[in-house]
Amino acid sequence: MSKLYLVPTPIGNLEDMTFRAIKVLKEVDLILAEDTRTSGKLLKHFDIVTLMQSHHMHNEHKTIDSIIKRLQSGEVIALISDAGTPAISDPGFLLTRACVEHDIPVECLPGATAFVPALVNSGLPNEKFVFEGFLPVKKGRQTRLKLLSEEPRTMIFYESPHKLIKTLESFVTYFGIDRQVSVSRELSKLYEETIRGTTEEVLNHFENKPPKGEIVIVVEGKKK
C-alpha cells in the first residue's frame, strides 16, 4: 500500500538515528533526499542501499507530480532532509500537502530536530513558544521584528554563523539590551555549546568569538 514516510535524520551525532528510521529507509521503494551526496554518507553508514532521488527547494515544485503518480501506483516513499525533521525549515510541506490532497497516507516518524533541545536547555520558559525559523533576509525583516518585539511567548530562530552577529544586533535594536537570549550551536556534536545572557552580552561574546556551525537562537518573550 502506498505511503509517504517523513523520516528525521541526525542533526550531528549519527547515534541519534532511530532503529525504526533505519528499518523504514531499508524497506521503502525510494528515498527522496535534499542532498544525495550528504544523505549518501548517512545511508552508507547504516548499510542502506535503497534507491535515492534528489528532492530539494529548487526542484520540488517540478517533481511533486511525478512523485504523486509513483505513490498512486502503489510505491512507498521516504523523504529525508540533510539533518533533522523534513518540512521544519526544510523541504517537505509541499509534498505532504499534495499527498493529503490525493488521499495518500502520510506518516512522520519521531526523531531529531534542532529546536527542541535548544529550547529545553535554554532555561527560558517553554510551556508556550513560537517557532520562527529563519528571519526574512531583506524584504519584510523589519516588519517581522517589530511584530515580534511584542510577542509574549518564547521565540525560536534558526540562523547561519555568518549572519548571527547581524541578527543579534537586530534583537538589541528591536527587543532591547536586557532581553534574555540563548544561542546553541553544533547541537549533538563534539563542540556543542550554549551561550546564555542578555542580547547585549551574547552579542559581545560572539563579536569576540566568531561562531561556527549550525545555530539555534532562543529569545525570551516580552514581559507583561
PAVEX-655446 format. One record per residue: x, y, z of N, C-alpha, C in turn; chain; residue in one letter. Coordinates in steps of 0.05 Angstrom, whole numbers, plus 32768, in hexadecimal, padded with zeros to 4 digits. Layout:
PAVEX-655446
((X, Y, Z), (X, Y, Z), (X, Y, Z), 'A', 'A')
...
//
This chain:
PAVEX-655446
((8011, 7FE8, 8000), (8000, 8000, 8000), (8012, 8019, 8000), 'A', 'M')
((800A, 802C, 7FF0), (801B, 8044, 7FED), (801B, 8055, 8007), 'A', 'S')
((8031, 8062, 800C), (8033, 8073, 8023), (804C, 8084, 8020), 'A', 'K')
((804A, 809D, 802B), (8062, 80AE, 802D), (806A, 80AF, 804A), 'A', 'L')
((8084, 80A8, 804F), (8090, 80AA, 8069), (80A1, 80C3, 806B), 'A', 'Y')
((809E, 80D3, 807F), (80B0, 80E9, 8085), (80C3, 80DF, 809B), 'A', 'L')
((80DD, 80DC, 8094), (80F0, 80CF, 80A6), (8105, 80E3, 80B0), 'A', 'V')
((8105, 80E9, 80CA), (811A, 80FA, 80D5), (8135, 80ED, 80D4), 'A', 'P')
((814A, 80FD, 80CF), (8166, 80F3, 80CF), (8175, 8103, 80E4), 'A', 'T')
((818C, 80F9, 80EE), (819B, 8106, 8103), (81A3, 8123, 80FB), 'A', 'P')
((81A4, 8134, 810F), (81AC, 8150, 810A), (81CB, 8152, 810E), 'A', 'I')
((81D7, 813D, 8115), (81F5, 813D, 8119), (81FF, 8121, 8120), 'A', 'G')
((81F6, 8118, 8138), (8200, 80FE, 8142), (81F0, 80E7, 8135), 'A', 'N')
((81FE, 80D6, 8126), (81F1, 80C0, 8118), (81E3, 80AD, 812B), 'A', 'L')
((81EA, 80AC, 8144), (81DE, 809A, 8157), (81C1, 80A2, 815D), 'A', 'E')
((81B9, 80BA, 8155), (819D, 80C3, 8159), (818A, 80B8, 8144), 'A', 'D')
((8194, 80A9, 8130), (8183, 809B, 811D), (8174, 8085, 812B), 'A', 'M')
((815A, 8083, 8126), (814A, 806F, 8134), (814A, 8055, 8125), 'A', 'T')
((8145, 803F, 8134), (8144, 8024, 8127), (812D, 8024, 8112), 'A', 'F')
((8117, 8031, 8119), (8100, 8031, 8107), (8106, 8041, 80EE), 'A', 'R')
((8114, 8057, 80F0), (811B, 8067, 80D8), (812C, 8056, 80C5), 'A', 'A')
((813F, 8047, 80D0), (8150, 8036, 80BF), (8140, 8021, 80B2), 'A', 'I')
((812D, 8014, 80C1), (811C, 7FFF, 80B6), (810B, 800A, 809F), 'A', 'K')
((80FF, 8021, 80A3), (80EE, 802D, 808E), (80FE, 8033, 8075), 'A', 'V')
((8115, 803F, 8078), (8126, 8047, 8062), (8130, 802F, 8052), 'A', 'L')
((8133, 8018, 8060), (813B, 8000, 8052), (8124, 7FF3, 8042), 'A', 'K')
((810B, 7FF7, 804B), (80F5, 7FE9, 8040), (80E6, 7FF9, 802B), 'A', 'E')
((80E8, 8013, 802A), (80D8, 8023, 8016), (80E3, 801E, 7FFA), 'A', 'V')
((80D3, 8026, 7FE6), (80DB, 8023, 7FCA), (80EE, 8039, 7FC1), 'A', 'D')
((80EC, 8050, 7FCE), (80FB, 8067, 7FC5), (80FF, 807A, 7FDC), 'A', 'L')
((8117, 8086, 7FDD), (811D, 809B, 7FF1), (8121, 80B6, 7FE3), 'A', 'I')
((8112, 80CA, 7FEB), (8115, 80E5, 7FE0), (8127, 80F4, 7FF3), 'A', 'L')
((813E, 80FE, 7FE9), (8152, 810B, 7FFA), (8157, 8127, 7FF2), 'A', 'A')
((815A, 8139, 8005), (8160, 8155, 7FFF), (817A, 8158, 7FF0), 'A', 'E')
((818F, 814A, 7FFA), (81A9, 814A, 7FEC), (81B2, 812D, 7FEC), 'A', 'D')
((81B3, 8120, 7FD5), (81B9, 8104, 7FD3), (81D6, 80FE, 7FDB), 'A', 'T')
((81E8, 8111, 7FD9), (8203, 810D, 7FE2), (8205, 810B, 8000), 'A', 'R')
((81F7, 811E, 800D), (81F7, 811E, 802B), (81E9, 8105, 8035), 'A', 'T')
((81D1, 8100, 802A), (81C2, 80E9, 8033), (81CF, 80CE, 802C), 'A', 'S')
((81DE, 80CF, 8016), (81ED, 80B6, 800E), (8200, 80AC, 8023), 'A', 'G')
((820D, 80BF, 8031), (821F, 80B8, 8047), (8210, 80AB, 805E), 'A', 'K')
((81F9, 80B6, 8064), (81E8, 80AB, 807A), (81DE, 808F, 8073), 'A', 'L')
((81D4, 808C, 805B), (81CA, 8072, 8053), (81E0, 805D, 8052), 'A', 'L')
((81F7, 8065, 8049), (820E, 8052, 8048), (8215, 8049, 8064), 'A', 'K')
((8215, 805C, 8077), (821C, 8056, 8093), (820A, 8040, 809F), 'A', 'H')
((81F0, 8041, 8097), (81DD, 802E, 80A2), (81D6, 8017, 808E), 'A', 'F')
((81E7, 8014, 807A), (81E4, 7FFE, 8066), (81C8, 7FFF, 8059), 'A', 'D')
((81BF, 8017, 8052), (81A5, 801A, 8044), (81AB, 801D, 8026), 'A', 'I')
((81A0, 800C, 8016), (81A7, 800C, 7FF9), (818E, 8014, 7FE8), 'A', 'V')
((817A, 801E, 7FF5), (8161, 8026, 7FE6), (8167, 803C, 7FD2), 'A', 'T')
((815A, 803B, 7FBB), (815D, 804F, 7FA6), (8156, 806B, 7FB1), 'A', 'L')
((8166, 807E, 7FA9), (8163, 8099, 7FB3), (815F, 80AD, 7F9C), 'A', 'M')
((814F, 80C2, 7FA1), (8149, 80D6, 7F8D), (814A, 80F2, 7F9A), 'A', 'Q')
((8154, 8105, 7F8C), (8156, 8121, 7F96), (813B, 812E, 7F99), 'A', 'S')
((8136, 813A, 7FB0), (811D, 8149, 7FB4), (8123, 8161, 7FC7), 'A', 'H')
((8126, 8178, 7FBB), (812D, 8190, 7FCB), (811D, 81A8, 7FC3), 'A', 'H')
((8122, 81BF, 7FD1), (8111, 81D7, 7FCD), (8112, 81E1, 7FB1), 'A', 'M')
((8127, 81DB, 7FA1), (8129, 81E6, 7F86), (811B, 81D4, 7F71), 'A', 'H')
((8114, 81BB, 7F78), (8107, 81AA, 7F64), (80ED, 819E, 7F6E), 'A', 'N')
((80E5, 81A3, 7F87), (80CE, 8195, 7F92), (80B4, 819C, 7F83), 'A', 'E')
((80B2, 81B5, 7F79), (8099, 81BC, 7F6A), (8097, 81AC, 7F50), 'A', 'H')
((80AD, 81A5, 7F45), (80AD, 8197, 7F2B), (80AA, 8179, 7F2E), 'A', 'K')
((80B2, 816E, 7F45), (80B3, 8151, 7F48), (809B, 8146, 7F57), 'A', 'T')
((808B, 8157, 7F63), (8075, 814C, 7F74), (8061, 813B, 7F64), 'A', 'I')
((805A, 8144, 7F4C), (8046, 8135, 7F3C), (8050, 8119, 7F36), 'A', 'D')
((8069, 8116, 7F2F), (8073, 80FB, 7F29), (8075, 80EA, 7F42), 'A', 'S')
((807B, 80F6, 7F59), (807D, 80E7, 7F72), (8061, 80DE, 7F7A), 'A', 'I')
((804D, 80EF, 7F77), (8031, 80E8, 7F7D), (8028, 80D0, 7F6C), 'A', 'I')
((8030, 80D1, 7F52), (8028, 80BA, 7F40), (8035, 80A0, 7F49), 'A', 'K')
((804D, 80A2, 7F52), (805B, 808A, 7F5C), (804D, 807F, 7F75), 'A', 'R')
((8045, 8091, 7F87), (8037, 8089, 7F9F), (801C, 807D, 7F98), 'A', 'L')
((800E, 8089, 7F85), (7FF4, 807F, 7F7D), (7FF6, 8064, 7F70), 'A', 'Q')
((800D, 805E, 7F65), (8011, 8043, 7F59), (8017, 802D, 7F6D), 'A', 'S')
((801A, 8036, 7F87), (801E, 8022, 7F9C), (8039, 8023, 7FA9), 'A', 'G')
((804A, 8035, 7FA1), (8065, 8036, 7FAD), (8064, 8042, 7FC9), 'A', 'E')
((8078, 803A, 7FD8), (807C, 8046, 7FF3), (8096, 8057, 7FF2), 'A', 'V')
((8093, 8070, 7FF9), (80AA, 8083, 7FF6), (80B0, 8090, 8011), 'A', 'I')
((80CA, 8095, 8016), (80D2, 80A3, 802E), (80DF, 80BD, 8026), 'A', 'A')
((80DB, 80D2, 8036), (80E7, 80EC, 8031), (80F9, 80F2, 8048), 'A', 'L')
((8112, 80F9, 8043), (8125, 8102, 8057), (8131, 811D, 804F), 'A', 'I')
((813A, 812C, 8063), (8149, 8144, 805E), (8166, 8140, 8066), 'A', 'S')
((8176, 8154, 8063), (8193, 8151, 8069), (8197, 814B, 8087), 'A', 'D')
((8186, 8157, 8097), (8187, 8153, 80B5), (816D, 815B, 80C1), 'A', 'A')
((8164, 814B, 80D5), (814C, 8152, 80E3), (8133, 8148, 80D6), 'A', 'G')
((811C, 8154, 80DC), (8102, 814A, 80D3), (80FA, 8159, 80BA), 'A', 'T')
((80F2, 814A, 80A4), (80EA, 8157, 808C), (80D3, 816B, 8091), 'A', 'P')
((80D2, 8180, 8081), (80BD, 8195, 8082), (80C1, 81A9, 8098), 'A', 'A')
((80D4, 81A5, 80AA), (80DA, 81B9, 80BF), (80F1, 81C9, 80B4), 'A', 'I')
((80EB, 81E0, 80A8), (80FF, 81F1, 809A), (810E, 81E1, 8085), 'A', 'S')
((8101, 81CD, 8079), (810C, 81BC, 8064), (80F6, 81B3, 8052), 'A', 'D')
((80FC, 81A9, 803A), (80E7, 819F, 8028), (80D6, 818A, 8035), 'A', 'P')
((80BD, 8189, 802E), (80AC, 8174, 8039), (808E, 817C, 803A), 'A', 'G')
((8089, 8196, 803E), (806E, 819F, 8041), (805E, 819B, 8027), 'A', 'F')
((8069, 81A3, 8010), (805B, 81A2, 7FF7), (8053, 8185, 7FF0), 'A', 'L')
((8066, 8173, 7FF3), (8060, 8157, 7FED), (804C, 814B, 8000), 'A', 'L')
((804E, 8152, 801A), (803B, 8148, 802E), (801F, 8152, 8027), 'A', 'T')
((801D, 816B, 8020), (8003, 8177, 8019), (7FF7, 8169, 8001), 'A', 'R')
((8008, 8164, 7FED), (7FFE, 8156, 7FD5), (7FF4, 813A, 7FDB), 'A', 'A')
((8002, 812C, 7FED), (7FFA, 8111, 7FF5), (7FDF, 8113, 8003), 'A', 'C')
((7FDB, 8126, 8015), (7FC2, 8129, 8023), (7FAB, 812E, 8010), 'A', 'V')
((7FB1, 8140, 7FFC), (7F9D, 8146, 7FE8), (7F95, 812E, 7FD7), 'A', 'E')
((7FA7, 811B, 7FD3), (7FA2, 8104, 7FC3), (7F9B, 80EB, 7FD4), 'A', 'H')
((7F96, 80EF, 7FEE), (7F8F, 80D9, 8000), (7FA4, 80C3, 8001), 'A', 'D')
((7FBD, 80CC, 8000), (7FD4, 80B9, 8003), (7FDD, 80BB, 8020), 'A', 'I')
((7FDF, 80A4, 802E), (7FE7, 80A4, 804A), (8002, 80B1, 804E), 'A', 'P')
((8004, 80C0, 8063), (801E, 80CD, 806A), (8024, 80C6, 8087), 'A', 'V')
((803D, 80BE, 808D), (8044, 80B8, 80A8), (805F, 80C5, 80AE), 'A', 'E')
((8060, 80D4, 80C4), (8079, 80E1, 80CC), (8085, 80D2, 80E4), 'A', 'C')
((809D, 80C8, 80E2), (80AA, 80BB, 80F8), (80B4, 80D0, 810C), 'A', 'L')
((80B3, 80CA, 8126), (80BF, 80DC, 8139), (80DE, 80DA, 8137), 'A', 'P')
((80EB, 80EF, 813E), (8108, 80EE, 813C), (8115, 810A, 813F), 'A', 'G')
((812E, 810C, 8136), (813E, 8124, 813B), (8132, 813C, 812E), 'A', 'A')
((8133, 8152, 813D), (812D, 816D, 8131), (813C, 8181, 8143), 'A', 'T')
((8148, 8195, 8138), (815B, 81A5, 8147), (814E, 81B7, 815C), 'A', 'A')
((8136, 81C1, 8156), (812B, 81D6, 8168), (8122, 81CB, 8183), 'A', 'F')
((811B, 81B2, 8185), (8111, 81A7, 819F), (8128, 81A7, 81B4), 'A', 'V')
((813F, 819A, 81AF), (8154, 819C, 81C4), (815D, 81B8, 81CA), 'A', 'P')
((815E, 81C9, 81B5), (8166, 81E5, 81BA), (8152, 81F3, 81CC), 'A', 'A')
((8139, 81EF, 81C9), (8124, 81FB, 81DA), (8126, 81F0, 81F6), 'A', 'L')
((8128, 81D6, 81F9), (8128, 81CA, 8213), (8140, 81D2, 8224), 'A', 'V')
((8158, 81D3, 8217), (8170, 81DA, 8226), (8175, 81F8, 8229), 'A', 'N')
((8163, 8208, 821E), (8166, 8225, 821F), (8161, 8230, 823B), 'A', 'S')
((8151, 8222, 824A), (8149, 822C, 8264), (8133, 8241, 8263), 'A', 'G')
((8129, 8246, 824B), (8113, 825A, 8247), (80F8, 824B, 8248), 'A', 'L')
((80E2, 8259, 824E), (80C8, 824C, 8250), (80C2, 823C, 8236), 'A', 'P')
((80B9, 8224, 8239), (80B3, 8213, 8221), (8098, 8207, 8221), 'A', 'N')
((8086, 8210, 8234), (806B, 8205, 8233), (805B, 8210, 821B), 'A', 'E')
((8063, 8227, 8211), (8058, 8233, 81F9), (806F, 8240, 81EA), 'A', 'K')
((8070, 823B, 81D0), (8085, 8246, 81C0), (807C, 8249, 81A3), 'A', 'F')
((808B, 8259, 8194), (8085, 825D, 8177), (809F, 8258, 8167), 'A', 'V')
((809C, 8246, 8153), (80B3, 8240, 8142), (80B3, 8252, 812A), 'A', 'F')
((80C8, 8262, 8126), (80C9, 8275, 8110), (80DB, 826B, 80F9), 'A', 'E')
((80EC, 8257, 80FF), (80FF, 824E, 80EA), (8112, 8265, 80E2), 'A', 'G')
((8117, 8267, 80C8), (8129, 827C, 80BF), (811A, 8296, 80BA), 'A', 'F')
((8125, 82AC, 80C4), (8119, 82C7, 80BF), (811C, 82CE, 80A2), 'A', 'L')
((810A, 82DF, 8097), (810E, 82E8, 807B), (8129, 82F6, 8079), 'A', 'P')
((8136, 82F2, 8063), (8151, 82FE, 805F), (814F, 831C, 805B), 'A', 'V')
((813C, 8325, 804A), (813A, 8342, 8045), (811C, 834A, 8047), 'A', 'K')
((810D, 8344, 8032), (80F1, 834C, 8031), (80E1, 8341, 8048), 'A', 'K')
((80D5, 8352, 8058), (80C4, 8349, 806D), (80D2, 8344, 8088), 'A', 'G')
((80EC, 8347, 8088), (80FC, 8341, 80A0), (80F5, 8355, 80B7), 'A', 'R')
((80F5, 836F, 80B1), (80EF, 8383, 80C6), (80D2, 8380, 80D0), 'A', 'Q')
((80C0, 837B, 80BD), (80A4, 8378, 80C5), (80A0, 8360, 80D7), 'A', 'T')
((80AF, 834B, 80D1), (80AD, 8332, 80E2), (80B8, 8337, 80FE), 'A', 'R')
((80CF, 8345, 80FF), (80DB, 834A, 8119), (80CB, 835D, 812A), 'A', 'L')
((80BE, 8371, 811D), (80AD, 8383, 812C), (8095, 8374, 8138), 'A', 'K')
((808A, 8362, 8128), (8073, 8352, 8132), (807C, 8340, 8149), 'A', 'L')
((8094, 8333, 8146), (809D, 8321, 815A), (80A7, 832E, 8174), 'A', 'L')
((80AC, 8348, 8172), (80B5, 8357, 818A), (809F, 8357, 81A0), 'A', 'S')
((8086, 8352, 8197), (806F, 8352, 81AA), (8067, 8335, 81B1), 'A', 'E')
((8074, 8321, 81A6), (806D, 8305, 81AA), (8073, 82FC, 81C7), 'A', 'E')
((805F, 82F3, 81D6), (8064, 82EB, 81F2), (806F, 82CF, 81F5), 'A', 'P')
((806D, 82BF, 81E1), (8077, 82A3, 81E3), (8095, 82A2, 81DC), 'A', 'R')
((80A2, 828D, 81E6), (80BE, 8288, 81DE), (80C0, 8283, 81C0), 'A', 'T')
((80D4, 828F, 81B3), (80D6, 828E, 8196), (80EF, 827D, 818F), 'A', 'M')
((80ED, 826E, 8179), (8103, 825D, 8170), (810A, 8264, 8153), 'A', 'I')
((8123, 8268, 814E), (812D, 826F, 8133), (8143, 825D, 812A), 'A', 'F')
((8146, 8258, 8111), (815D, 824B, 8105), (816E, 8261, 80F8), 'A', 'Y')
((8188, 825D, 80F9), (819A, 8271, 80EC), (81B4, 8264, 80E3), 'A', 'E')
((81C0, 826F, 80CE), (81DA, 8266, 80C5), (81F0, 8275, 80D4), 'A', 'S')
((8208, 826A, 80D7), (821C, 8277, 80E7), (8224, 8293, 80DD), 'A', 'P')
((8225, 8296, 80C3), (822E, 82B0, 80B8), (8219, 82C6, 80BA), 'A', 'H')
((8201, 82BF, 80C2), (81EB, 82D3, 80C5), (81E4, 82D7, 80E2), 'A', 'K')
((81F1, 82C8, 80F4), (81E9, 82C9, 8111), (81EC, 82E5, 811D), 'A', 'L')
((8203, 82F1, 8117), (8209, 830C, 8123), (81F3, 8320, 811B), 'A', 'I')
((81ED, 8320, 8101), (81D9, 8332, 80F6), (81BE, 832D, 8104), 'A', 'K')
((81B7, 8314, 8108), (819D, 830D, 8114), (819D, 8316, 8131), 'A', 'T')
((81B2, 8311, 8140), (81B3, 8319, 815C), (81B2, 8338, 815E), 'A', 'L')
((81BF, 8346, 814C), (81BD, 8363, 814B), (81A0, 836C, 8148), 'A', 'E')
((8192, 835E, 8136), (8176, 8364, 8132), (8165, 835F, 814B), 'A', 'S')
((816C, 834A, 815A), (815E, 8344, 8173), (8163, 835A, 8187), 'A', 'F')
((817B, 8364, 8189), (8181, 837A, 819B), (8170, 8392, 8194), 'A', 'V')
((816E, 8398, 817A), (815F, 83AF, 8170), (8141, 83AC, 8176), 'A', 'T')
((8136, 8395, 8170), (8119, 8392, 8171), (810F, 8387, 818C), 'A', 'Y')
((811F, 8377, 8199), (8117, 836A, 81B2), (8123, 8377, 81CB), 'A', 'F')
((8138, 8388, 81C7), (8145, 8395, 81DE), (815E, 8386, 81E7), 'A', 'G')
((816E, 8393, 81F6), (8188, 8387, 81FE), (8185, 8373, 8215), 'A', 'I')
((816F, 8373, 8223), (816C, 8362, 823B), (815B, 8349, 8236), 'A', 'D')
((8152, 8344, 821D), (8142, 832C, 8217), (8154, 8314, 8219), 'A', 'R')
((814B, 82FF, 8227), (815B, 82E7, 822A), (815B, 82D7, 8210), 'A', 'Q')
((8172, 82CC, 820A), (8175, 82BD, 81F1), (8188, 82A5, 81F6), 'A', 'V')
((8184, 8290, 81E7), (8195, 8278, 81E9), (819C, 8270, 81CC), 'A', 'S')
((81B6, 826D, 81C7), (81BF, 8265, 81AD), (81CD, 8249, 81AF), 'A', 'V')
((81C1, 8235, 81A1), (81CD, 821B, 81A1), (81D8, 8215, 8185), 'A', 'S')
((81F0, 820A, 8185), (81FC, 8203, 816B), (8208, 81E7, 816D), 'A', 'R')
((820B, 81DA, 8155), (8216, 81C0, 8153), (8208, 81AB, 8166), 'A', 'E')
((81EE, 81AD, 8167), (81DF, 819B, 8179), (81E4, 817E, 8172), 'A', 'L')
((81E9, 816E, 8186), (81EE, 8151, 8185), (820A, 814B, 817B), 'A', 'S')
((821A, 815F, 8174), (8235, 815A, 8169), (824A, 815E, 817F), 'A', 'K')
((8263, 8159, 8177), (8279, 8159, 818A), (827C, 8174, 8198), 'A', 'L')
((8279, 818A, 8188), (827E, 81A5, 8193), (8264, 81B4, 8199), 'A', 'Y')
((824F, 81A5, 81A0), (8236, 81B1, 81A8), (823A, 81C5, 81BE), 'A', 'E')
((822D, 81DD, 81BC), (822D, 81F0, 81D2), (8214, 8201, 81D1), 'A', 'E')
((820D, 820B, 81E8), (81F6, 821E, 81EB), (81FF, 8236, 81FA), 'A', 'T')
((81FC, 824D, 81EF), (8203, 8267, 81FB), (81E9, 8275, 8203), 'A', 'I')
((81E7, 827C, 821D), (81CF, 8289, 8227), (81D5, 82A4, 8233), 'A', 'R')
((81C2, 82B6, 8232), (81C6, 82D0, 823E), (81B2, 82E4, 8232), 'A', 'G')
((81B7, 82FE, 8236), (81A7, 8312, 8229), (81AF, 8314, 820C), 'A', 'T')
((819E, 8321, 81FC), (81A5, 8324, 81DF), (81C0, 8332, 81DC), 'A', 'T')
((81C5, 8346, 81ED), (81DE, 8355, 81EC), (81F6, 8343, 81F4), 'A', 'E')
((81F3, 8334, 8209), (8209, 8322, 8212), (8210, 830D, 81FD), 'A', 'E')
((81FB, 8301, 81F2), (8200, 82EB, 81DE), (820B, 82F7, 81C4), 'A', 'V')
((8202, 830F, 81BC), (820E, 831C, 81A5), (822B, 8322, 81A9), 'A', 'L')
((8232, 832C, 81C1), (824E, 8331, 81C7), (825F, 8318, 81C6), 'A', 'N')
((8254, 8302, 81D0), (8262, 82E9, 81D0), (826A, 82E0, 81B4), 'A', 'H')
((8256, 82E1, 81A1), (825B, 82D7, 8186), (826A, 82EC, 8175), 'A', 'F')
((826A, 8305, 817D), (827B, 8318, 816F), (8299, 8312, 8175), 'A', 'E')
((829E, 8308, 818D), (82BA, 8301, 8194), (82C1, 82E5, 818D), 'A', 'N')
((82AD, 82D4, 8188), (82B2, 82B8, 8181), (829F, 82B0, 816B), 'A', 'K')
((82A6, 82B5, 8152), (8295, 82AF, 813B), (828B, 8292, 813B), 'A', 'P')
((8271, 828E, 8137), (8265, 8273, 813A), (826A, 8261, 8121), 'A', 'P')
((8269, 8247, 8126), (826A, 8234, 8111), (8253, 8220, 8115), 'A', 'K')
((824A, 8213, 80FF), (8236, 81FE, 8101), (8219, 8209, 8100), 'A', 'G')
((8207, 81F6, 80FF), (81EA, 81FD, 80FE), (81E1, 8209, 8119), 'A', 'E')
((81CF, 821D, 8117), (81C8, 822C, 812F), (81AA, 822D, 8134), 'A', 'I')
((81A2, 822A, 814D), (8186, 822F, 8155), (8186, 8245, 816B), 'A', 'V')
((8176, 8259, 8167), (8174, 826F, 817A), (8159, 826D, 8188), 'A', 'I')
((8159, 826E, 81A2), (8140, 826F, 81B2), (813F, 8289, 81C1), 'A', 'V')
((8129, 8298, 81BD), (8126, 82B3, 81C8), (810E, 82B4, 81DB), 'A', 'V')
((8112, 82C0, 81F2), (80FD, 82C5, 8205), (80E7, 82D6, 81F9), 'A', 'E')
((80CE, 82D0, 81FF), (80B8, 82E1, 81F6), (80B6, 82FA, 8206), 'A', 'G')
((80A7, 830D, 81FC), (80A3, 8327, 820A), (8094, 8322, 8224), 'A', 'K')
((809F, 832D, 823A), (8093, 832A, 8254), (807B, 833D, 8256), 'A', 'K')
((8065, 8333, 8262), (804D, 8344, 8265), (8052, 8359, 827A), 'A', 'K')
//
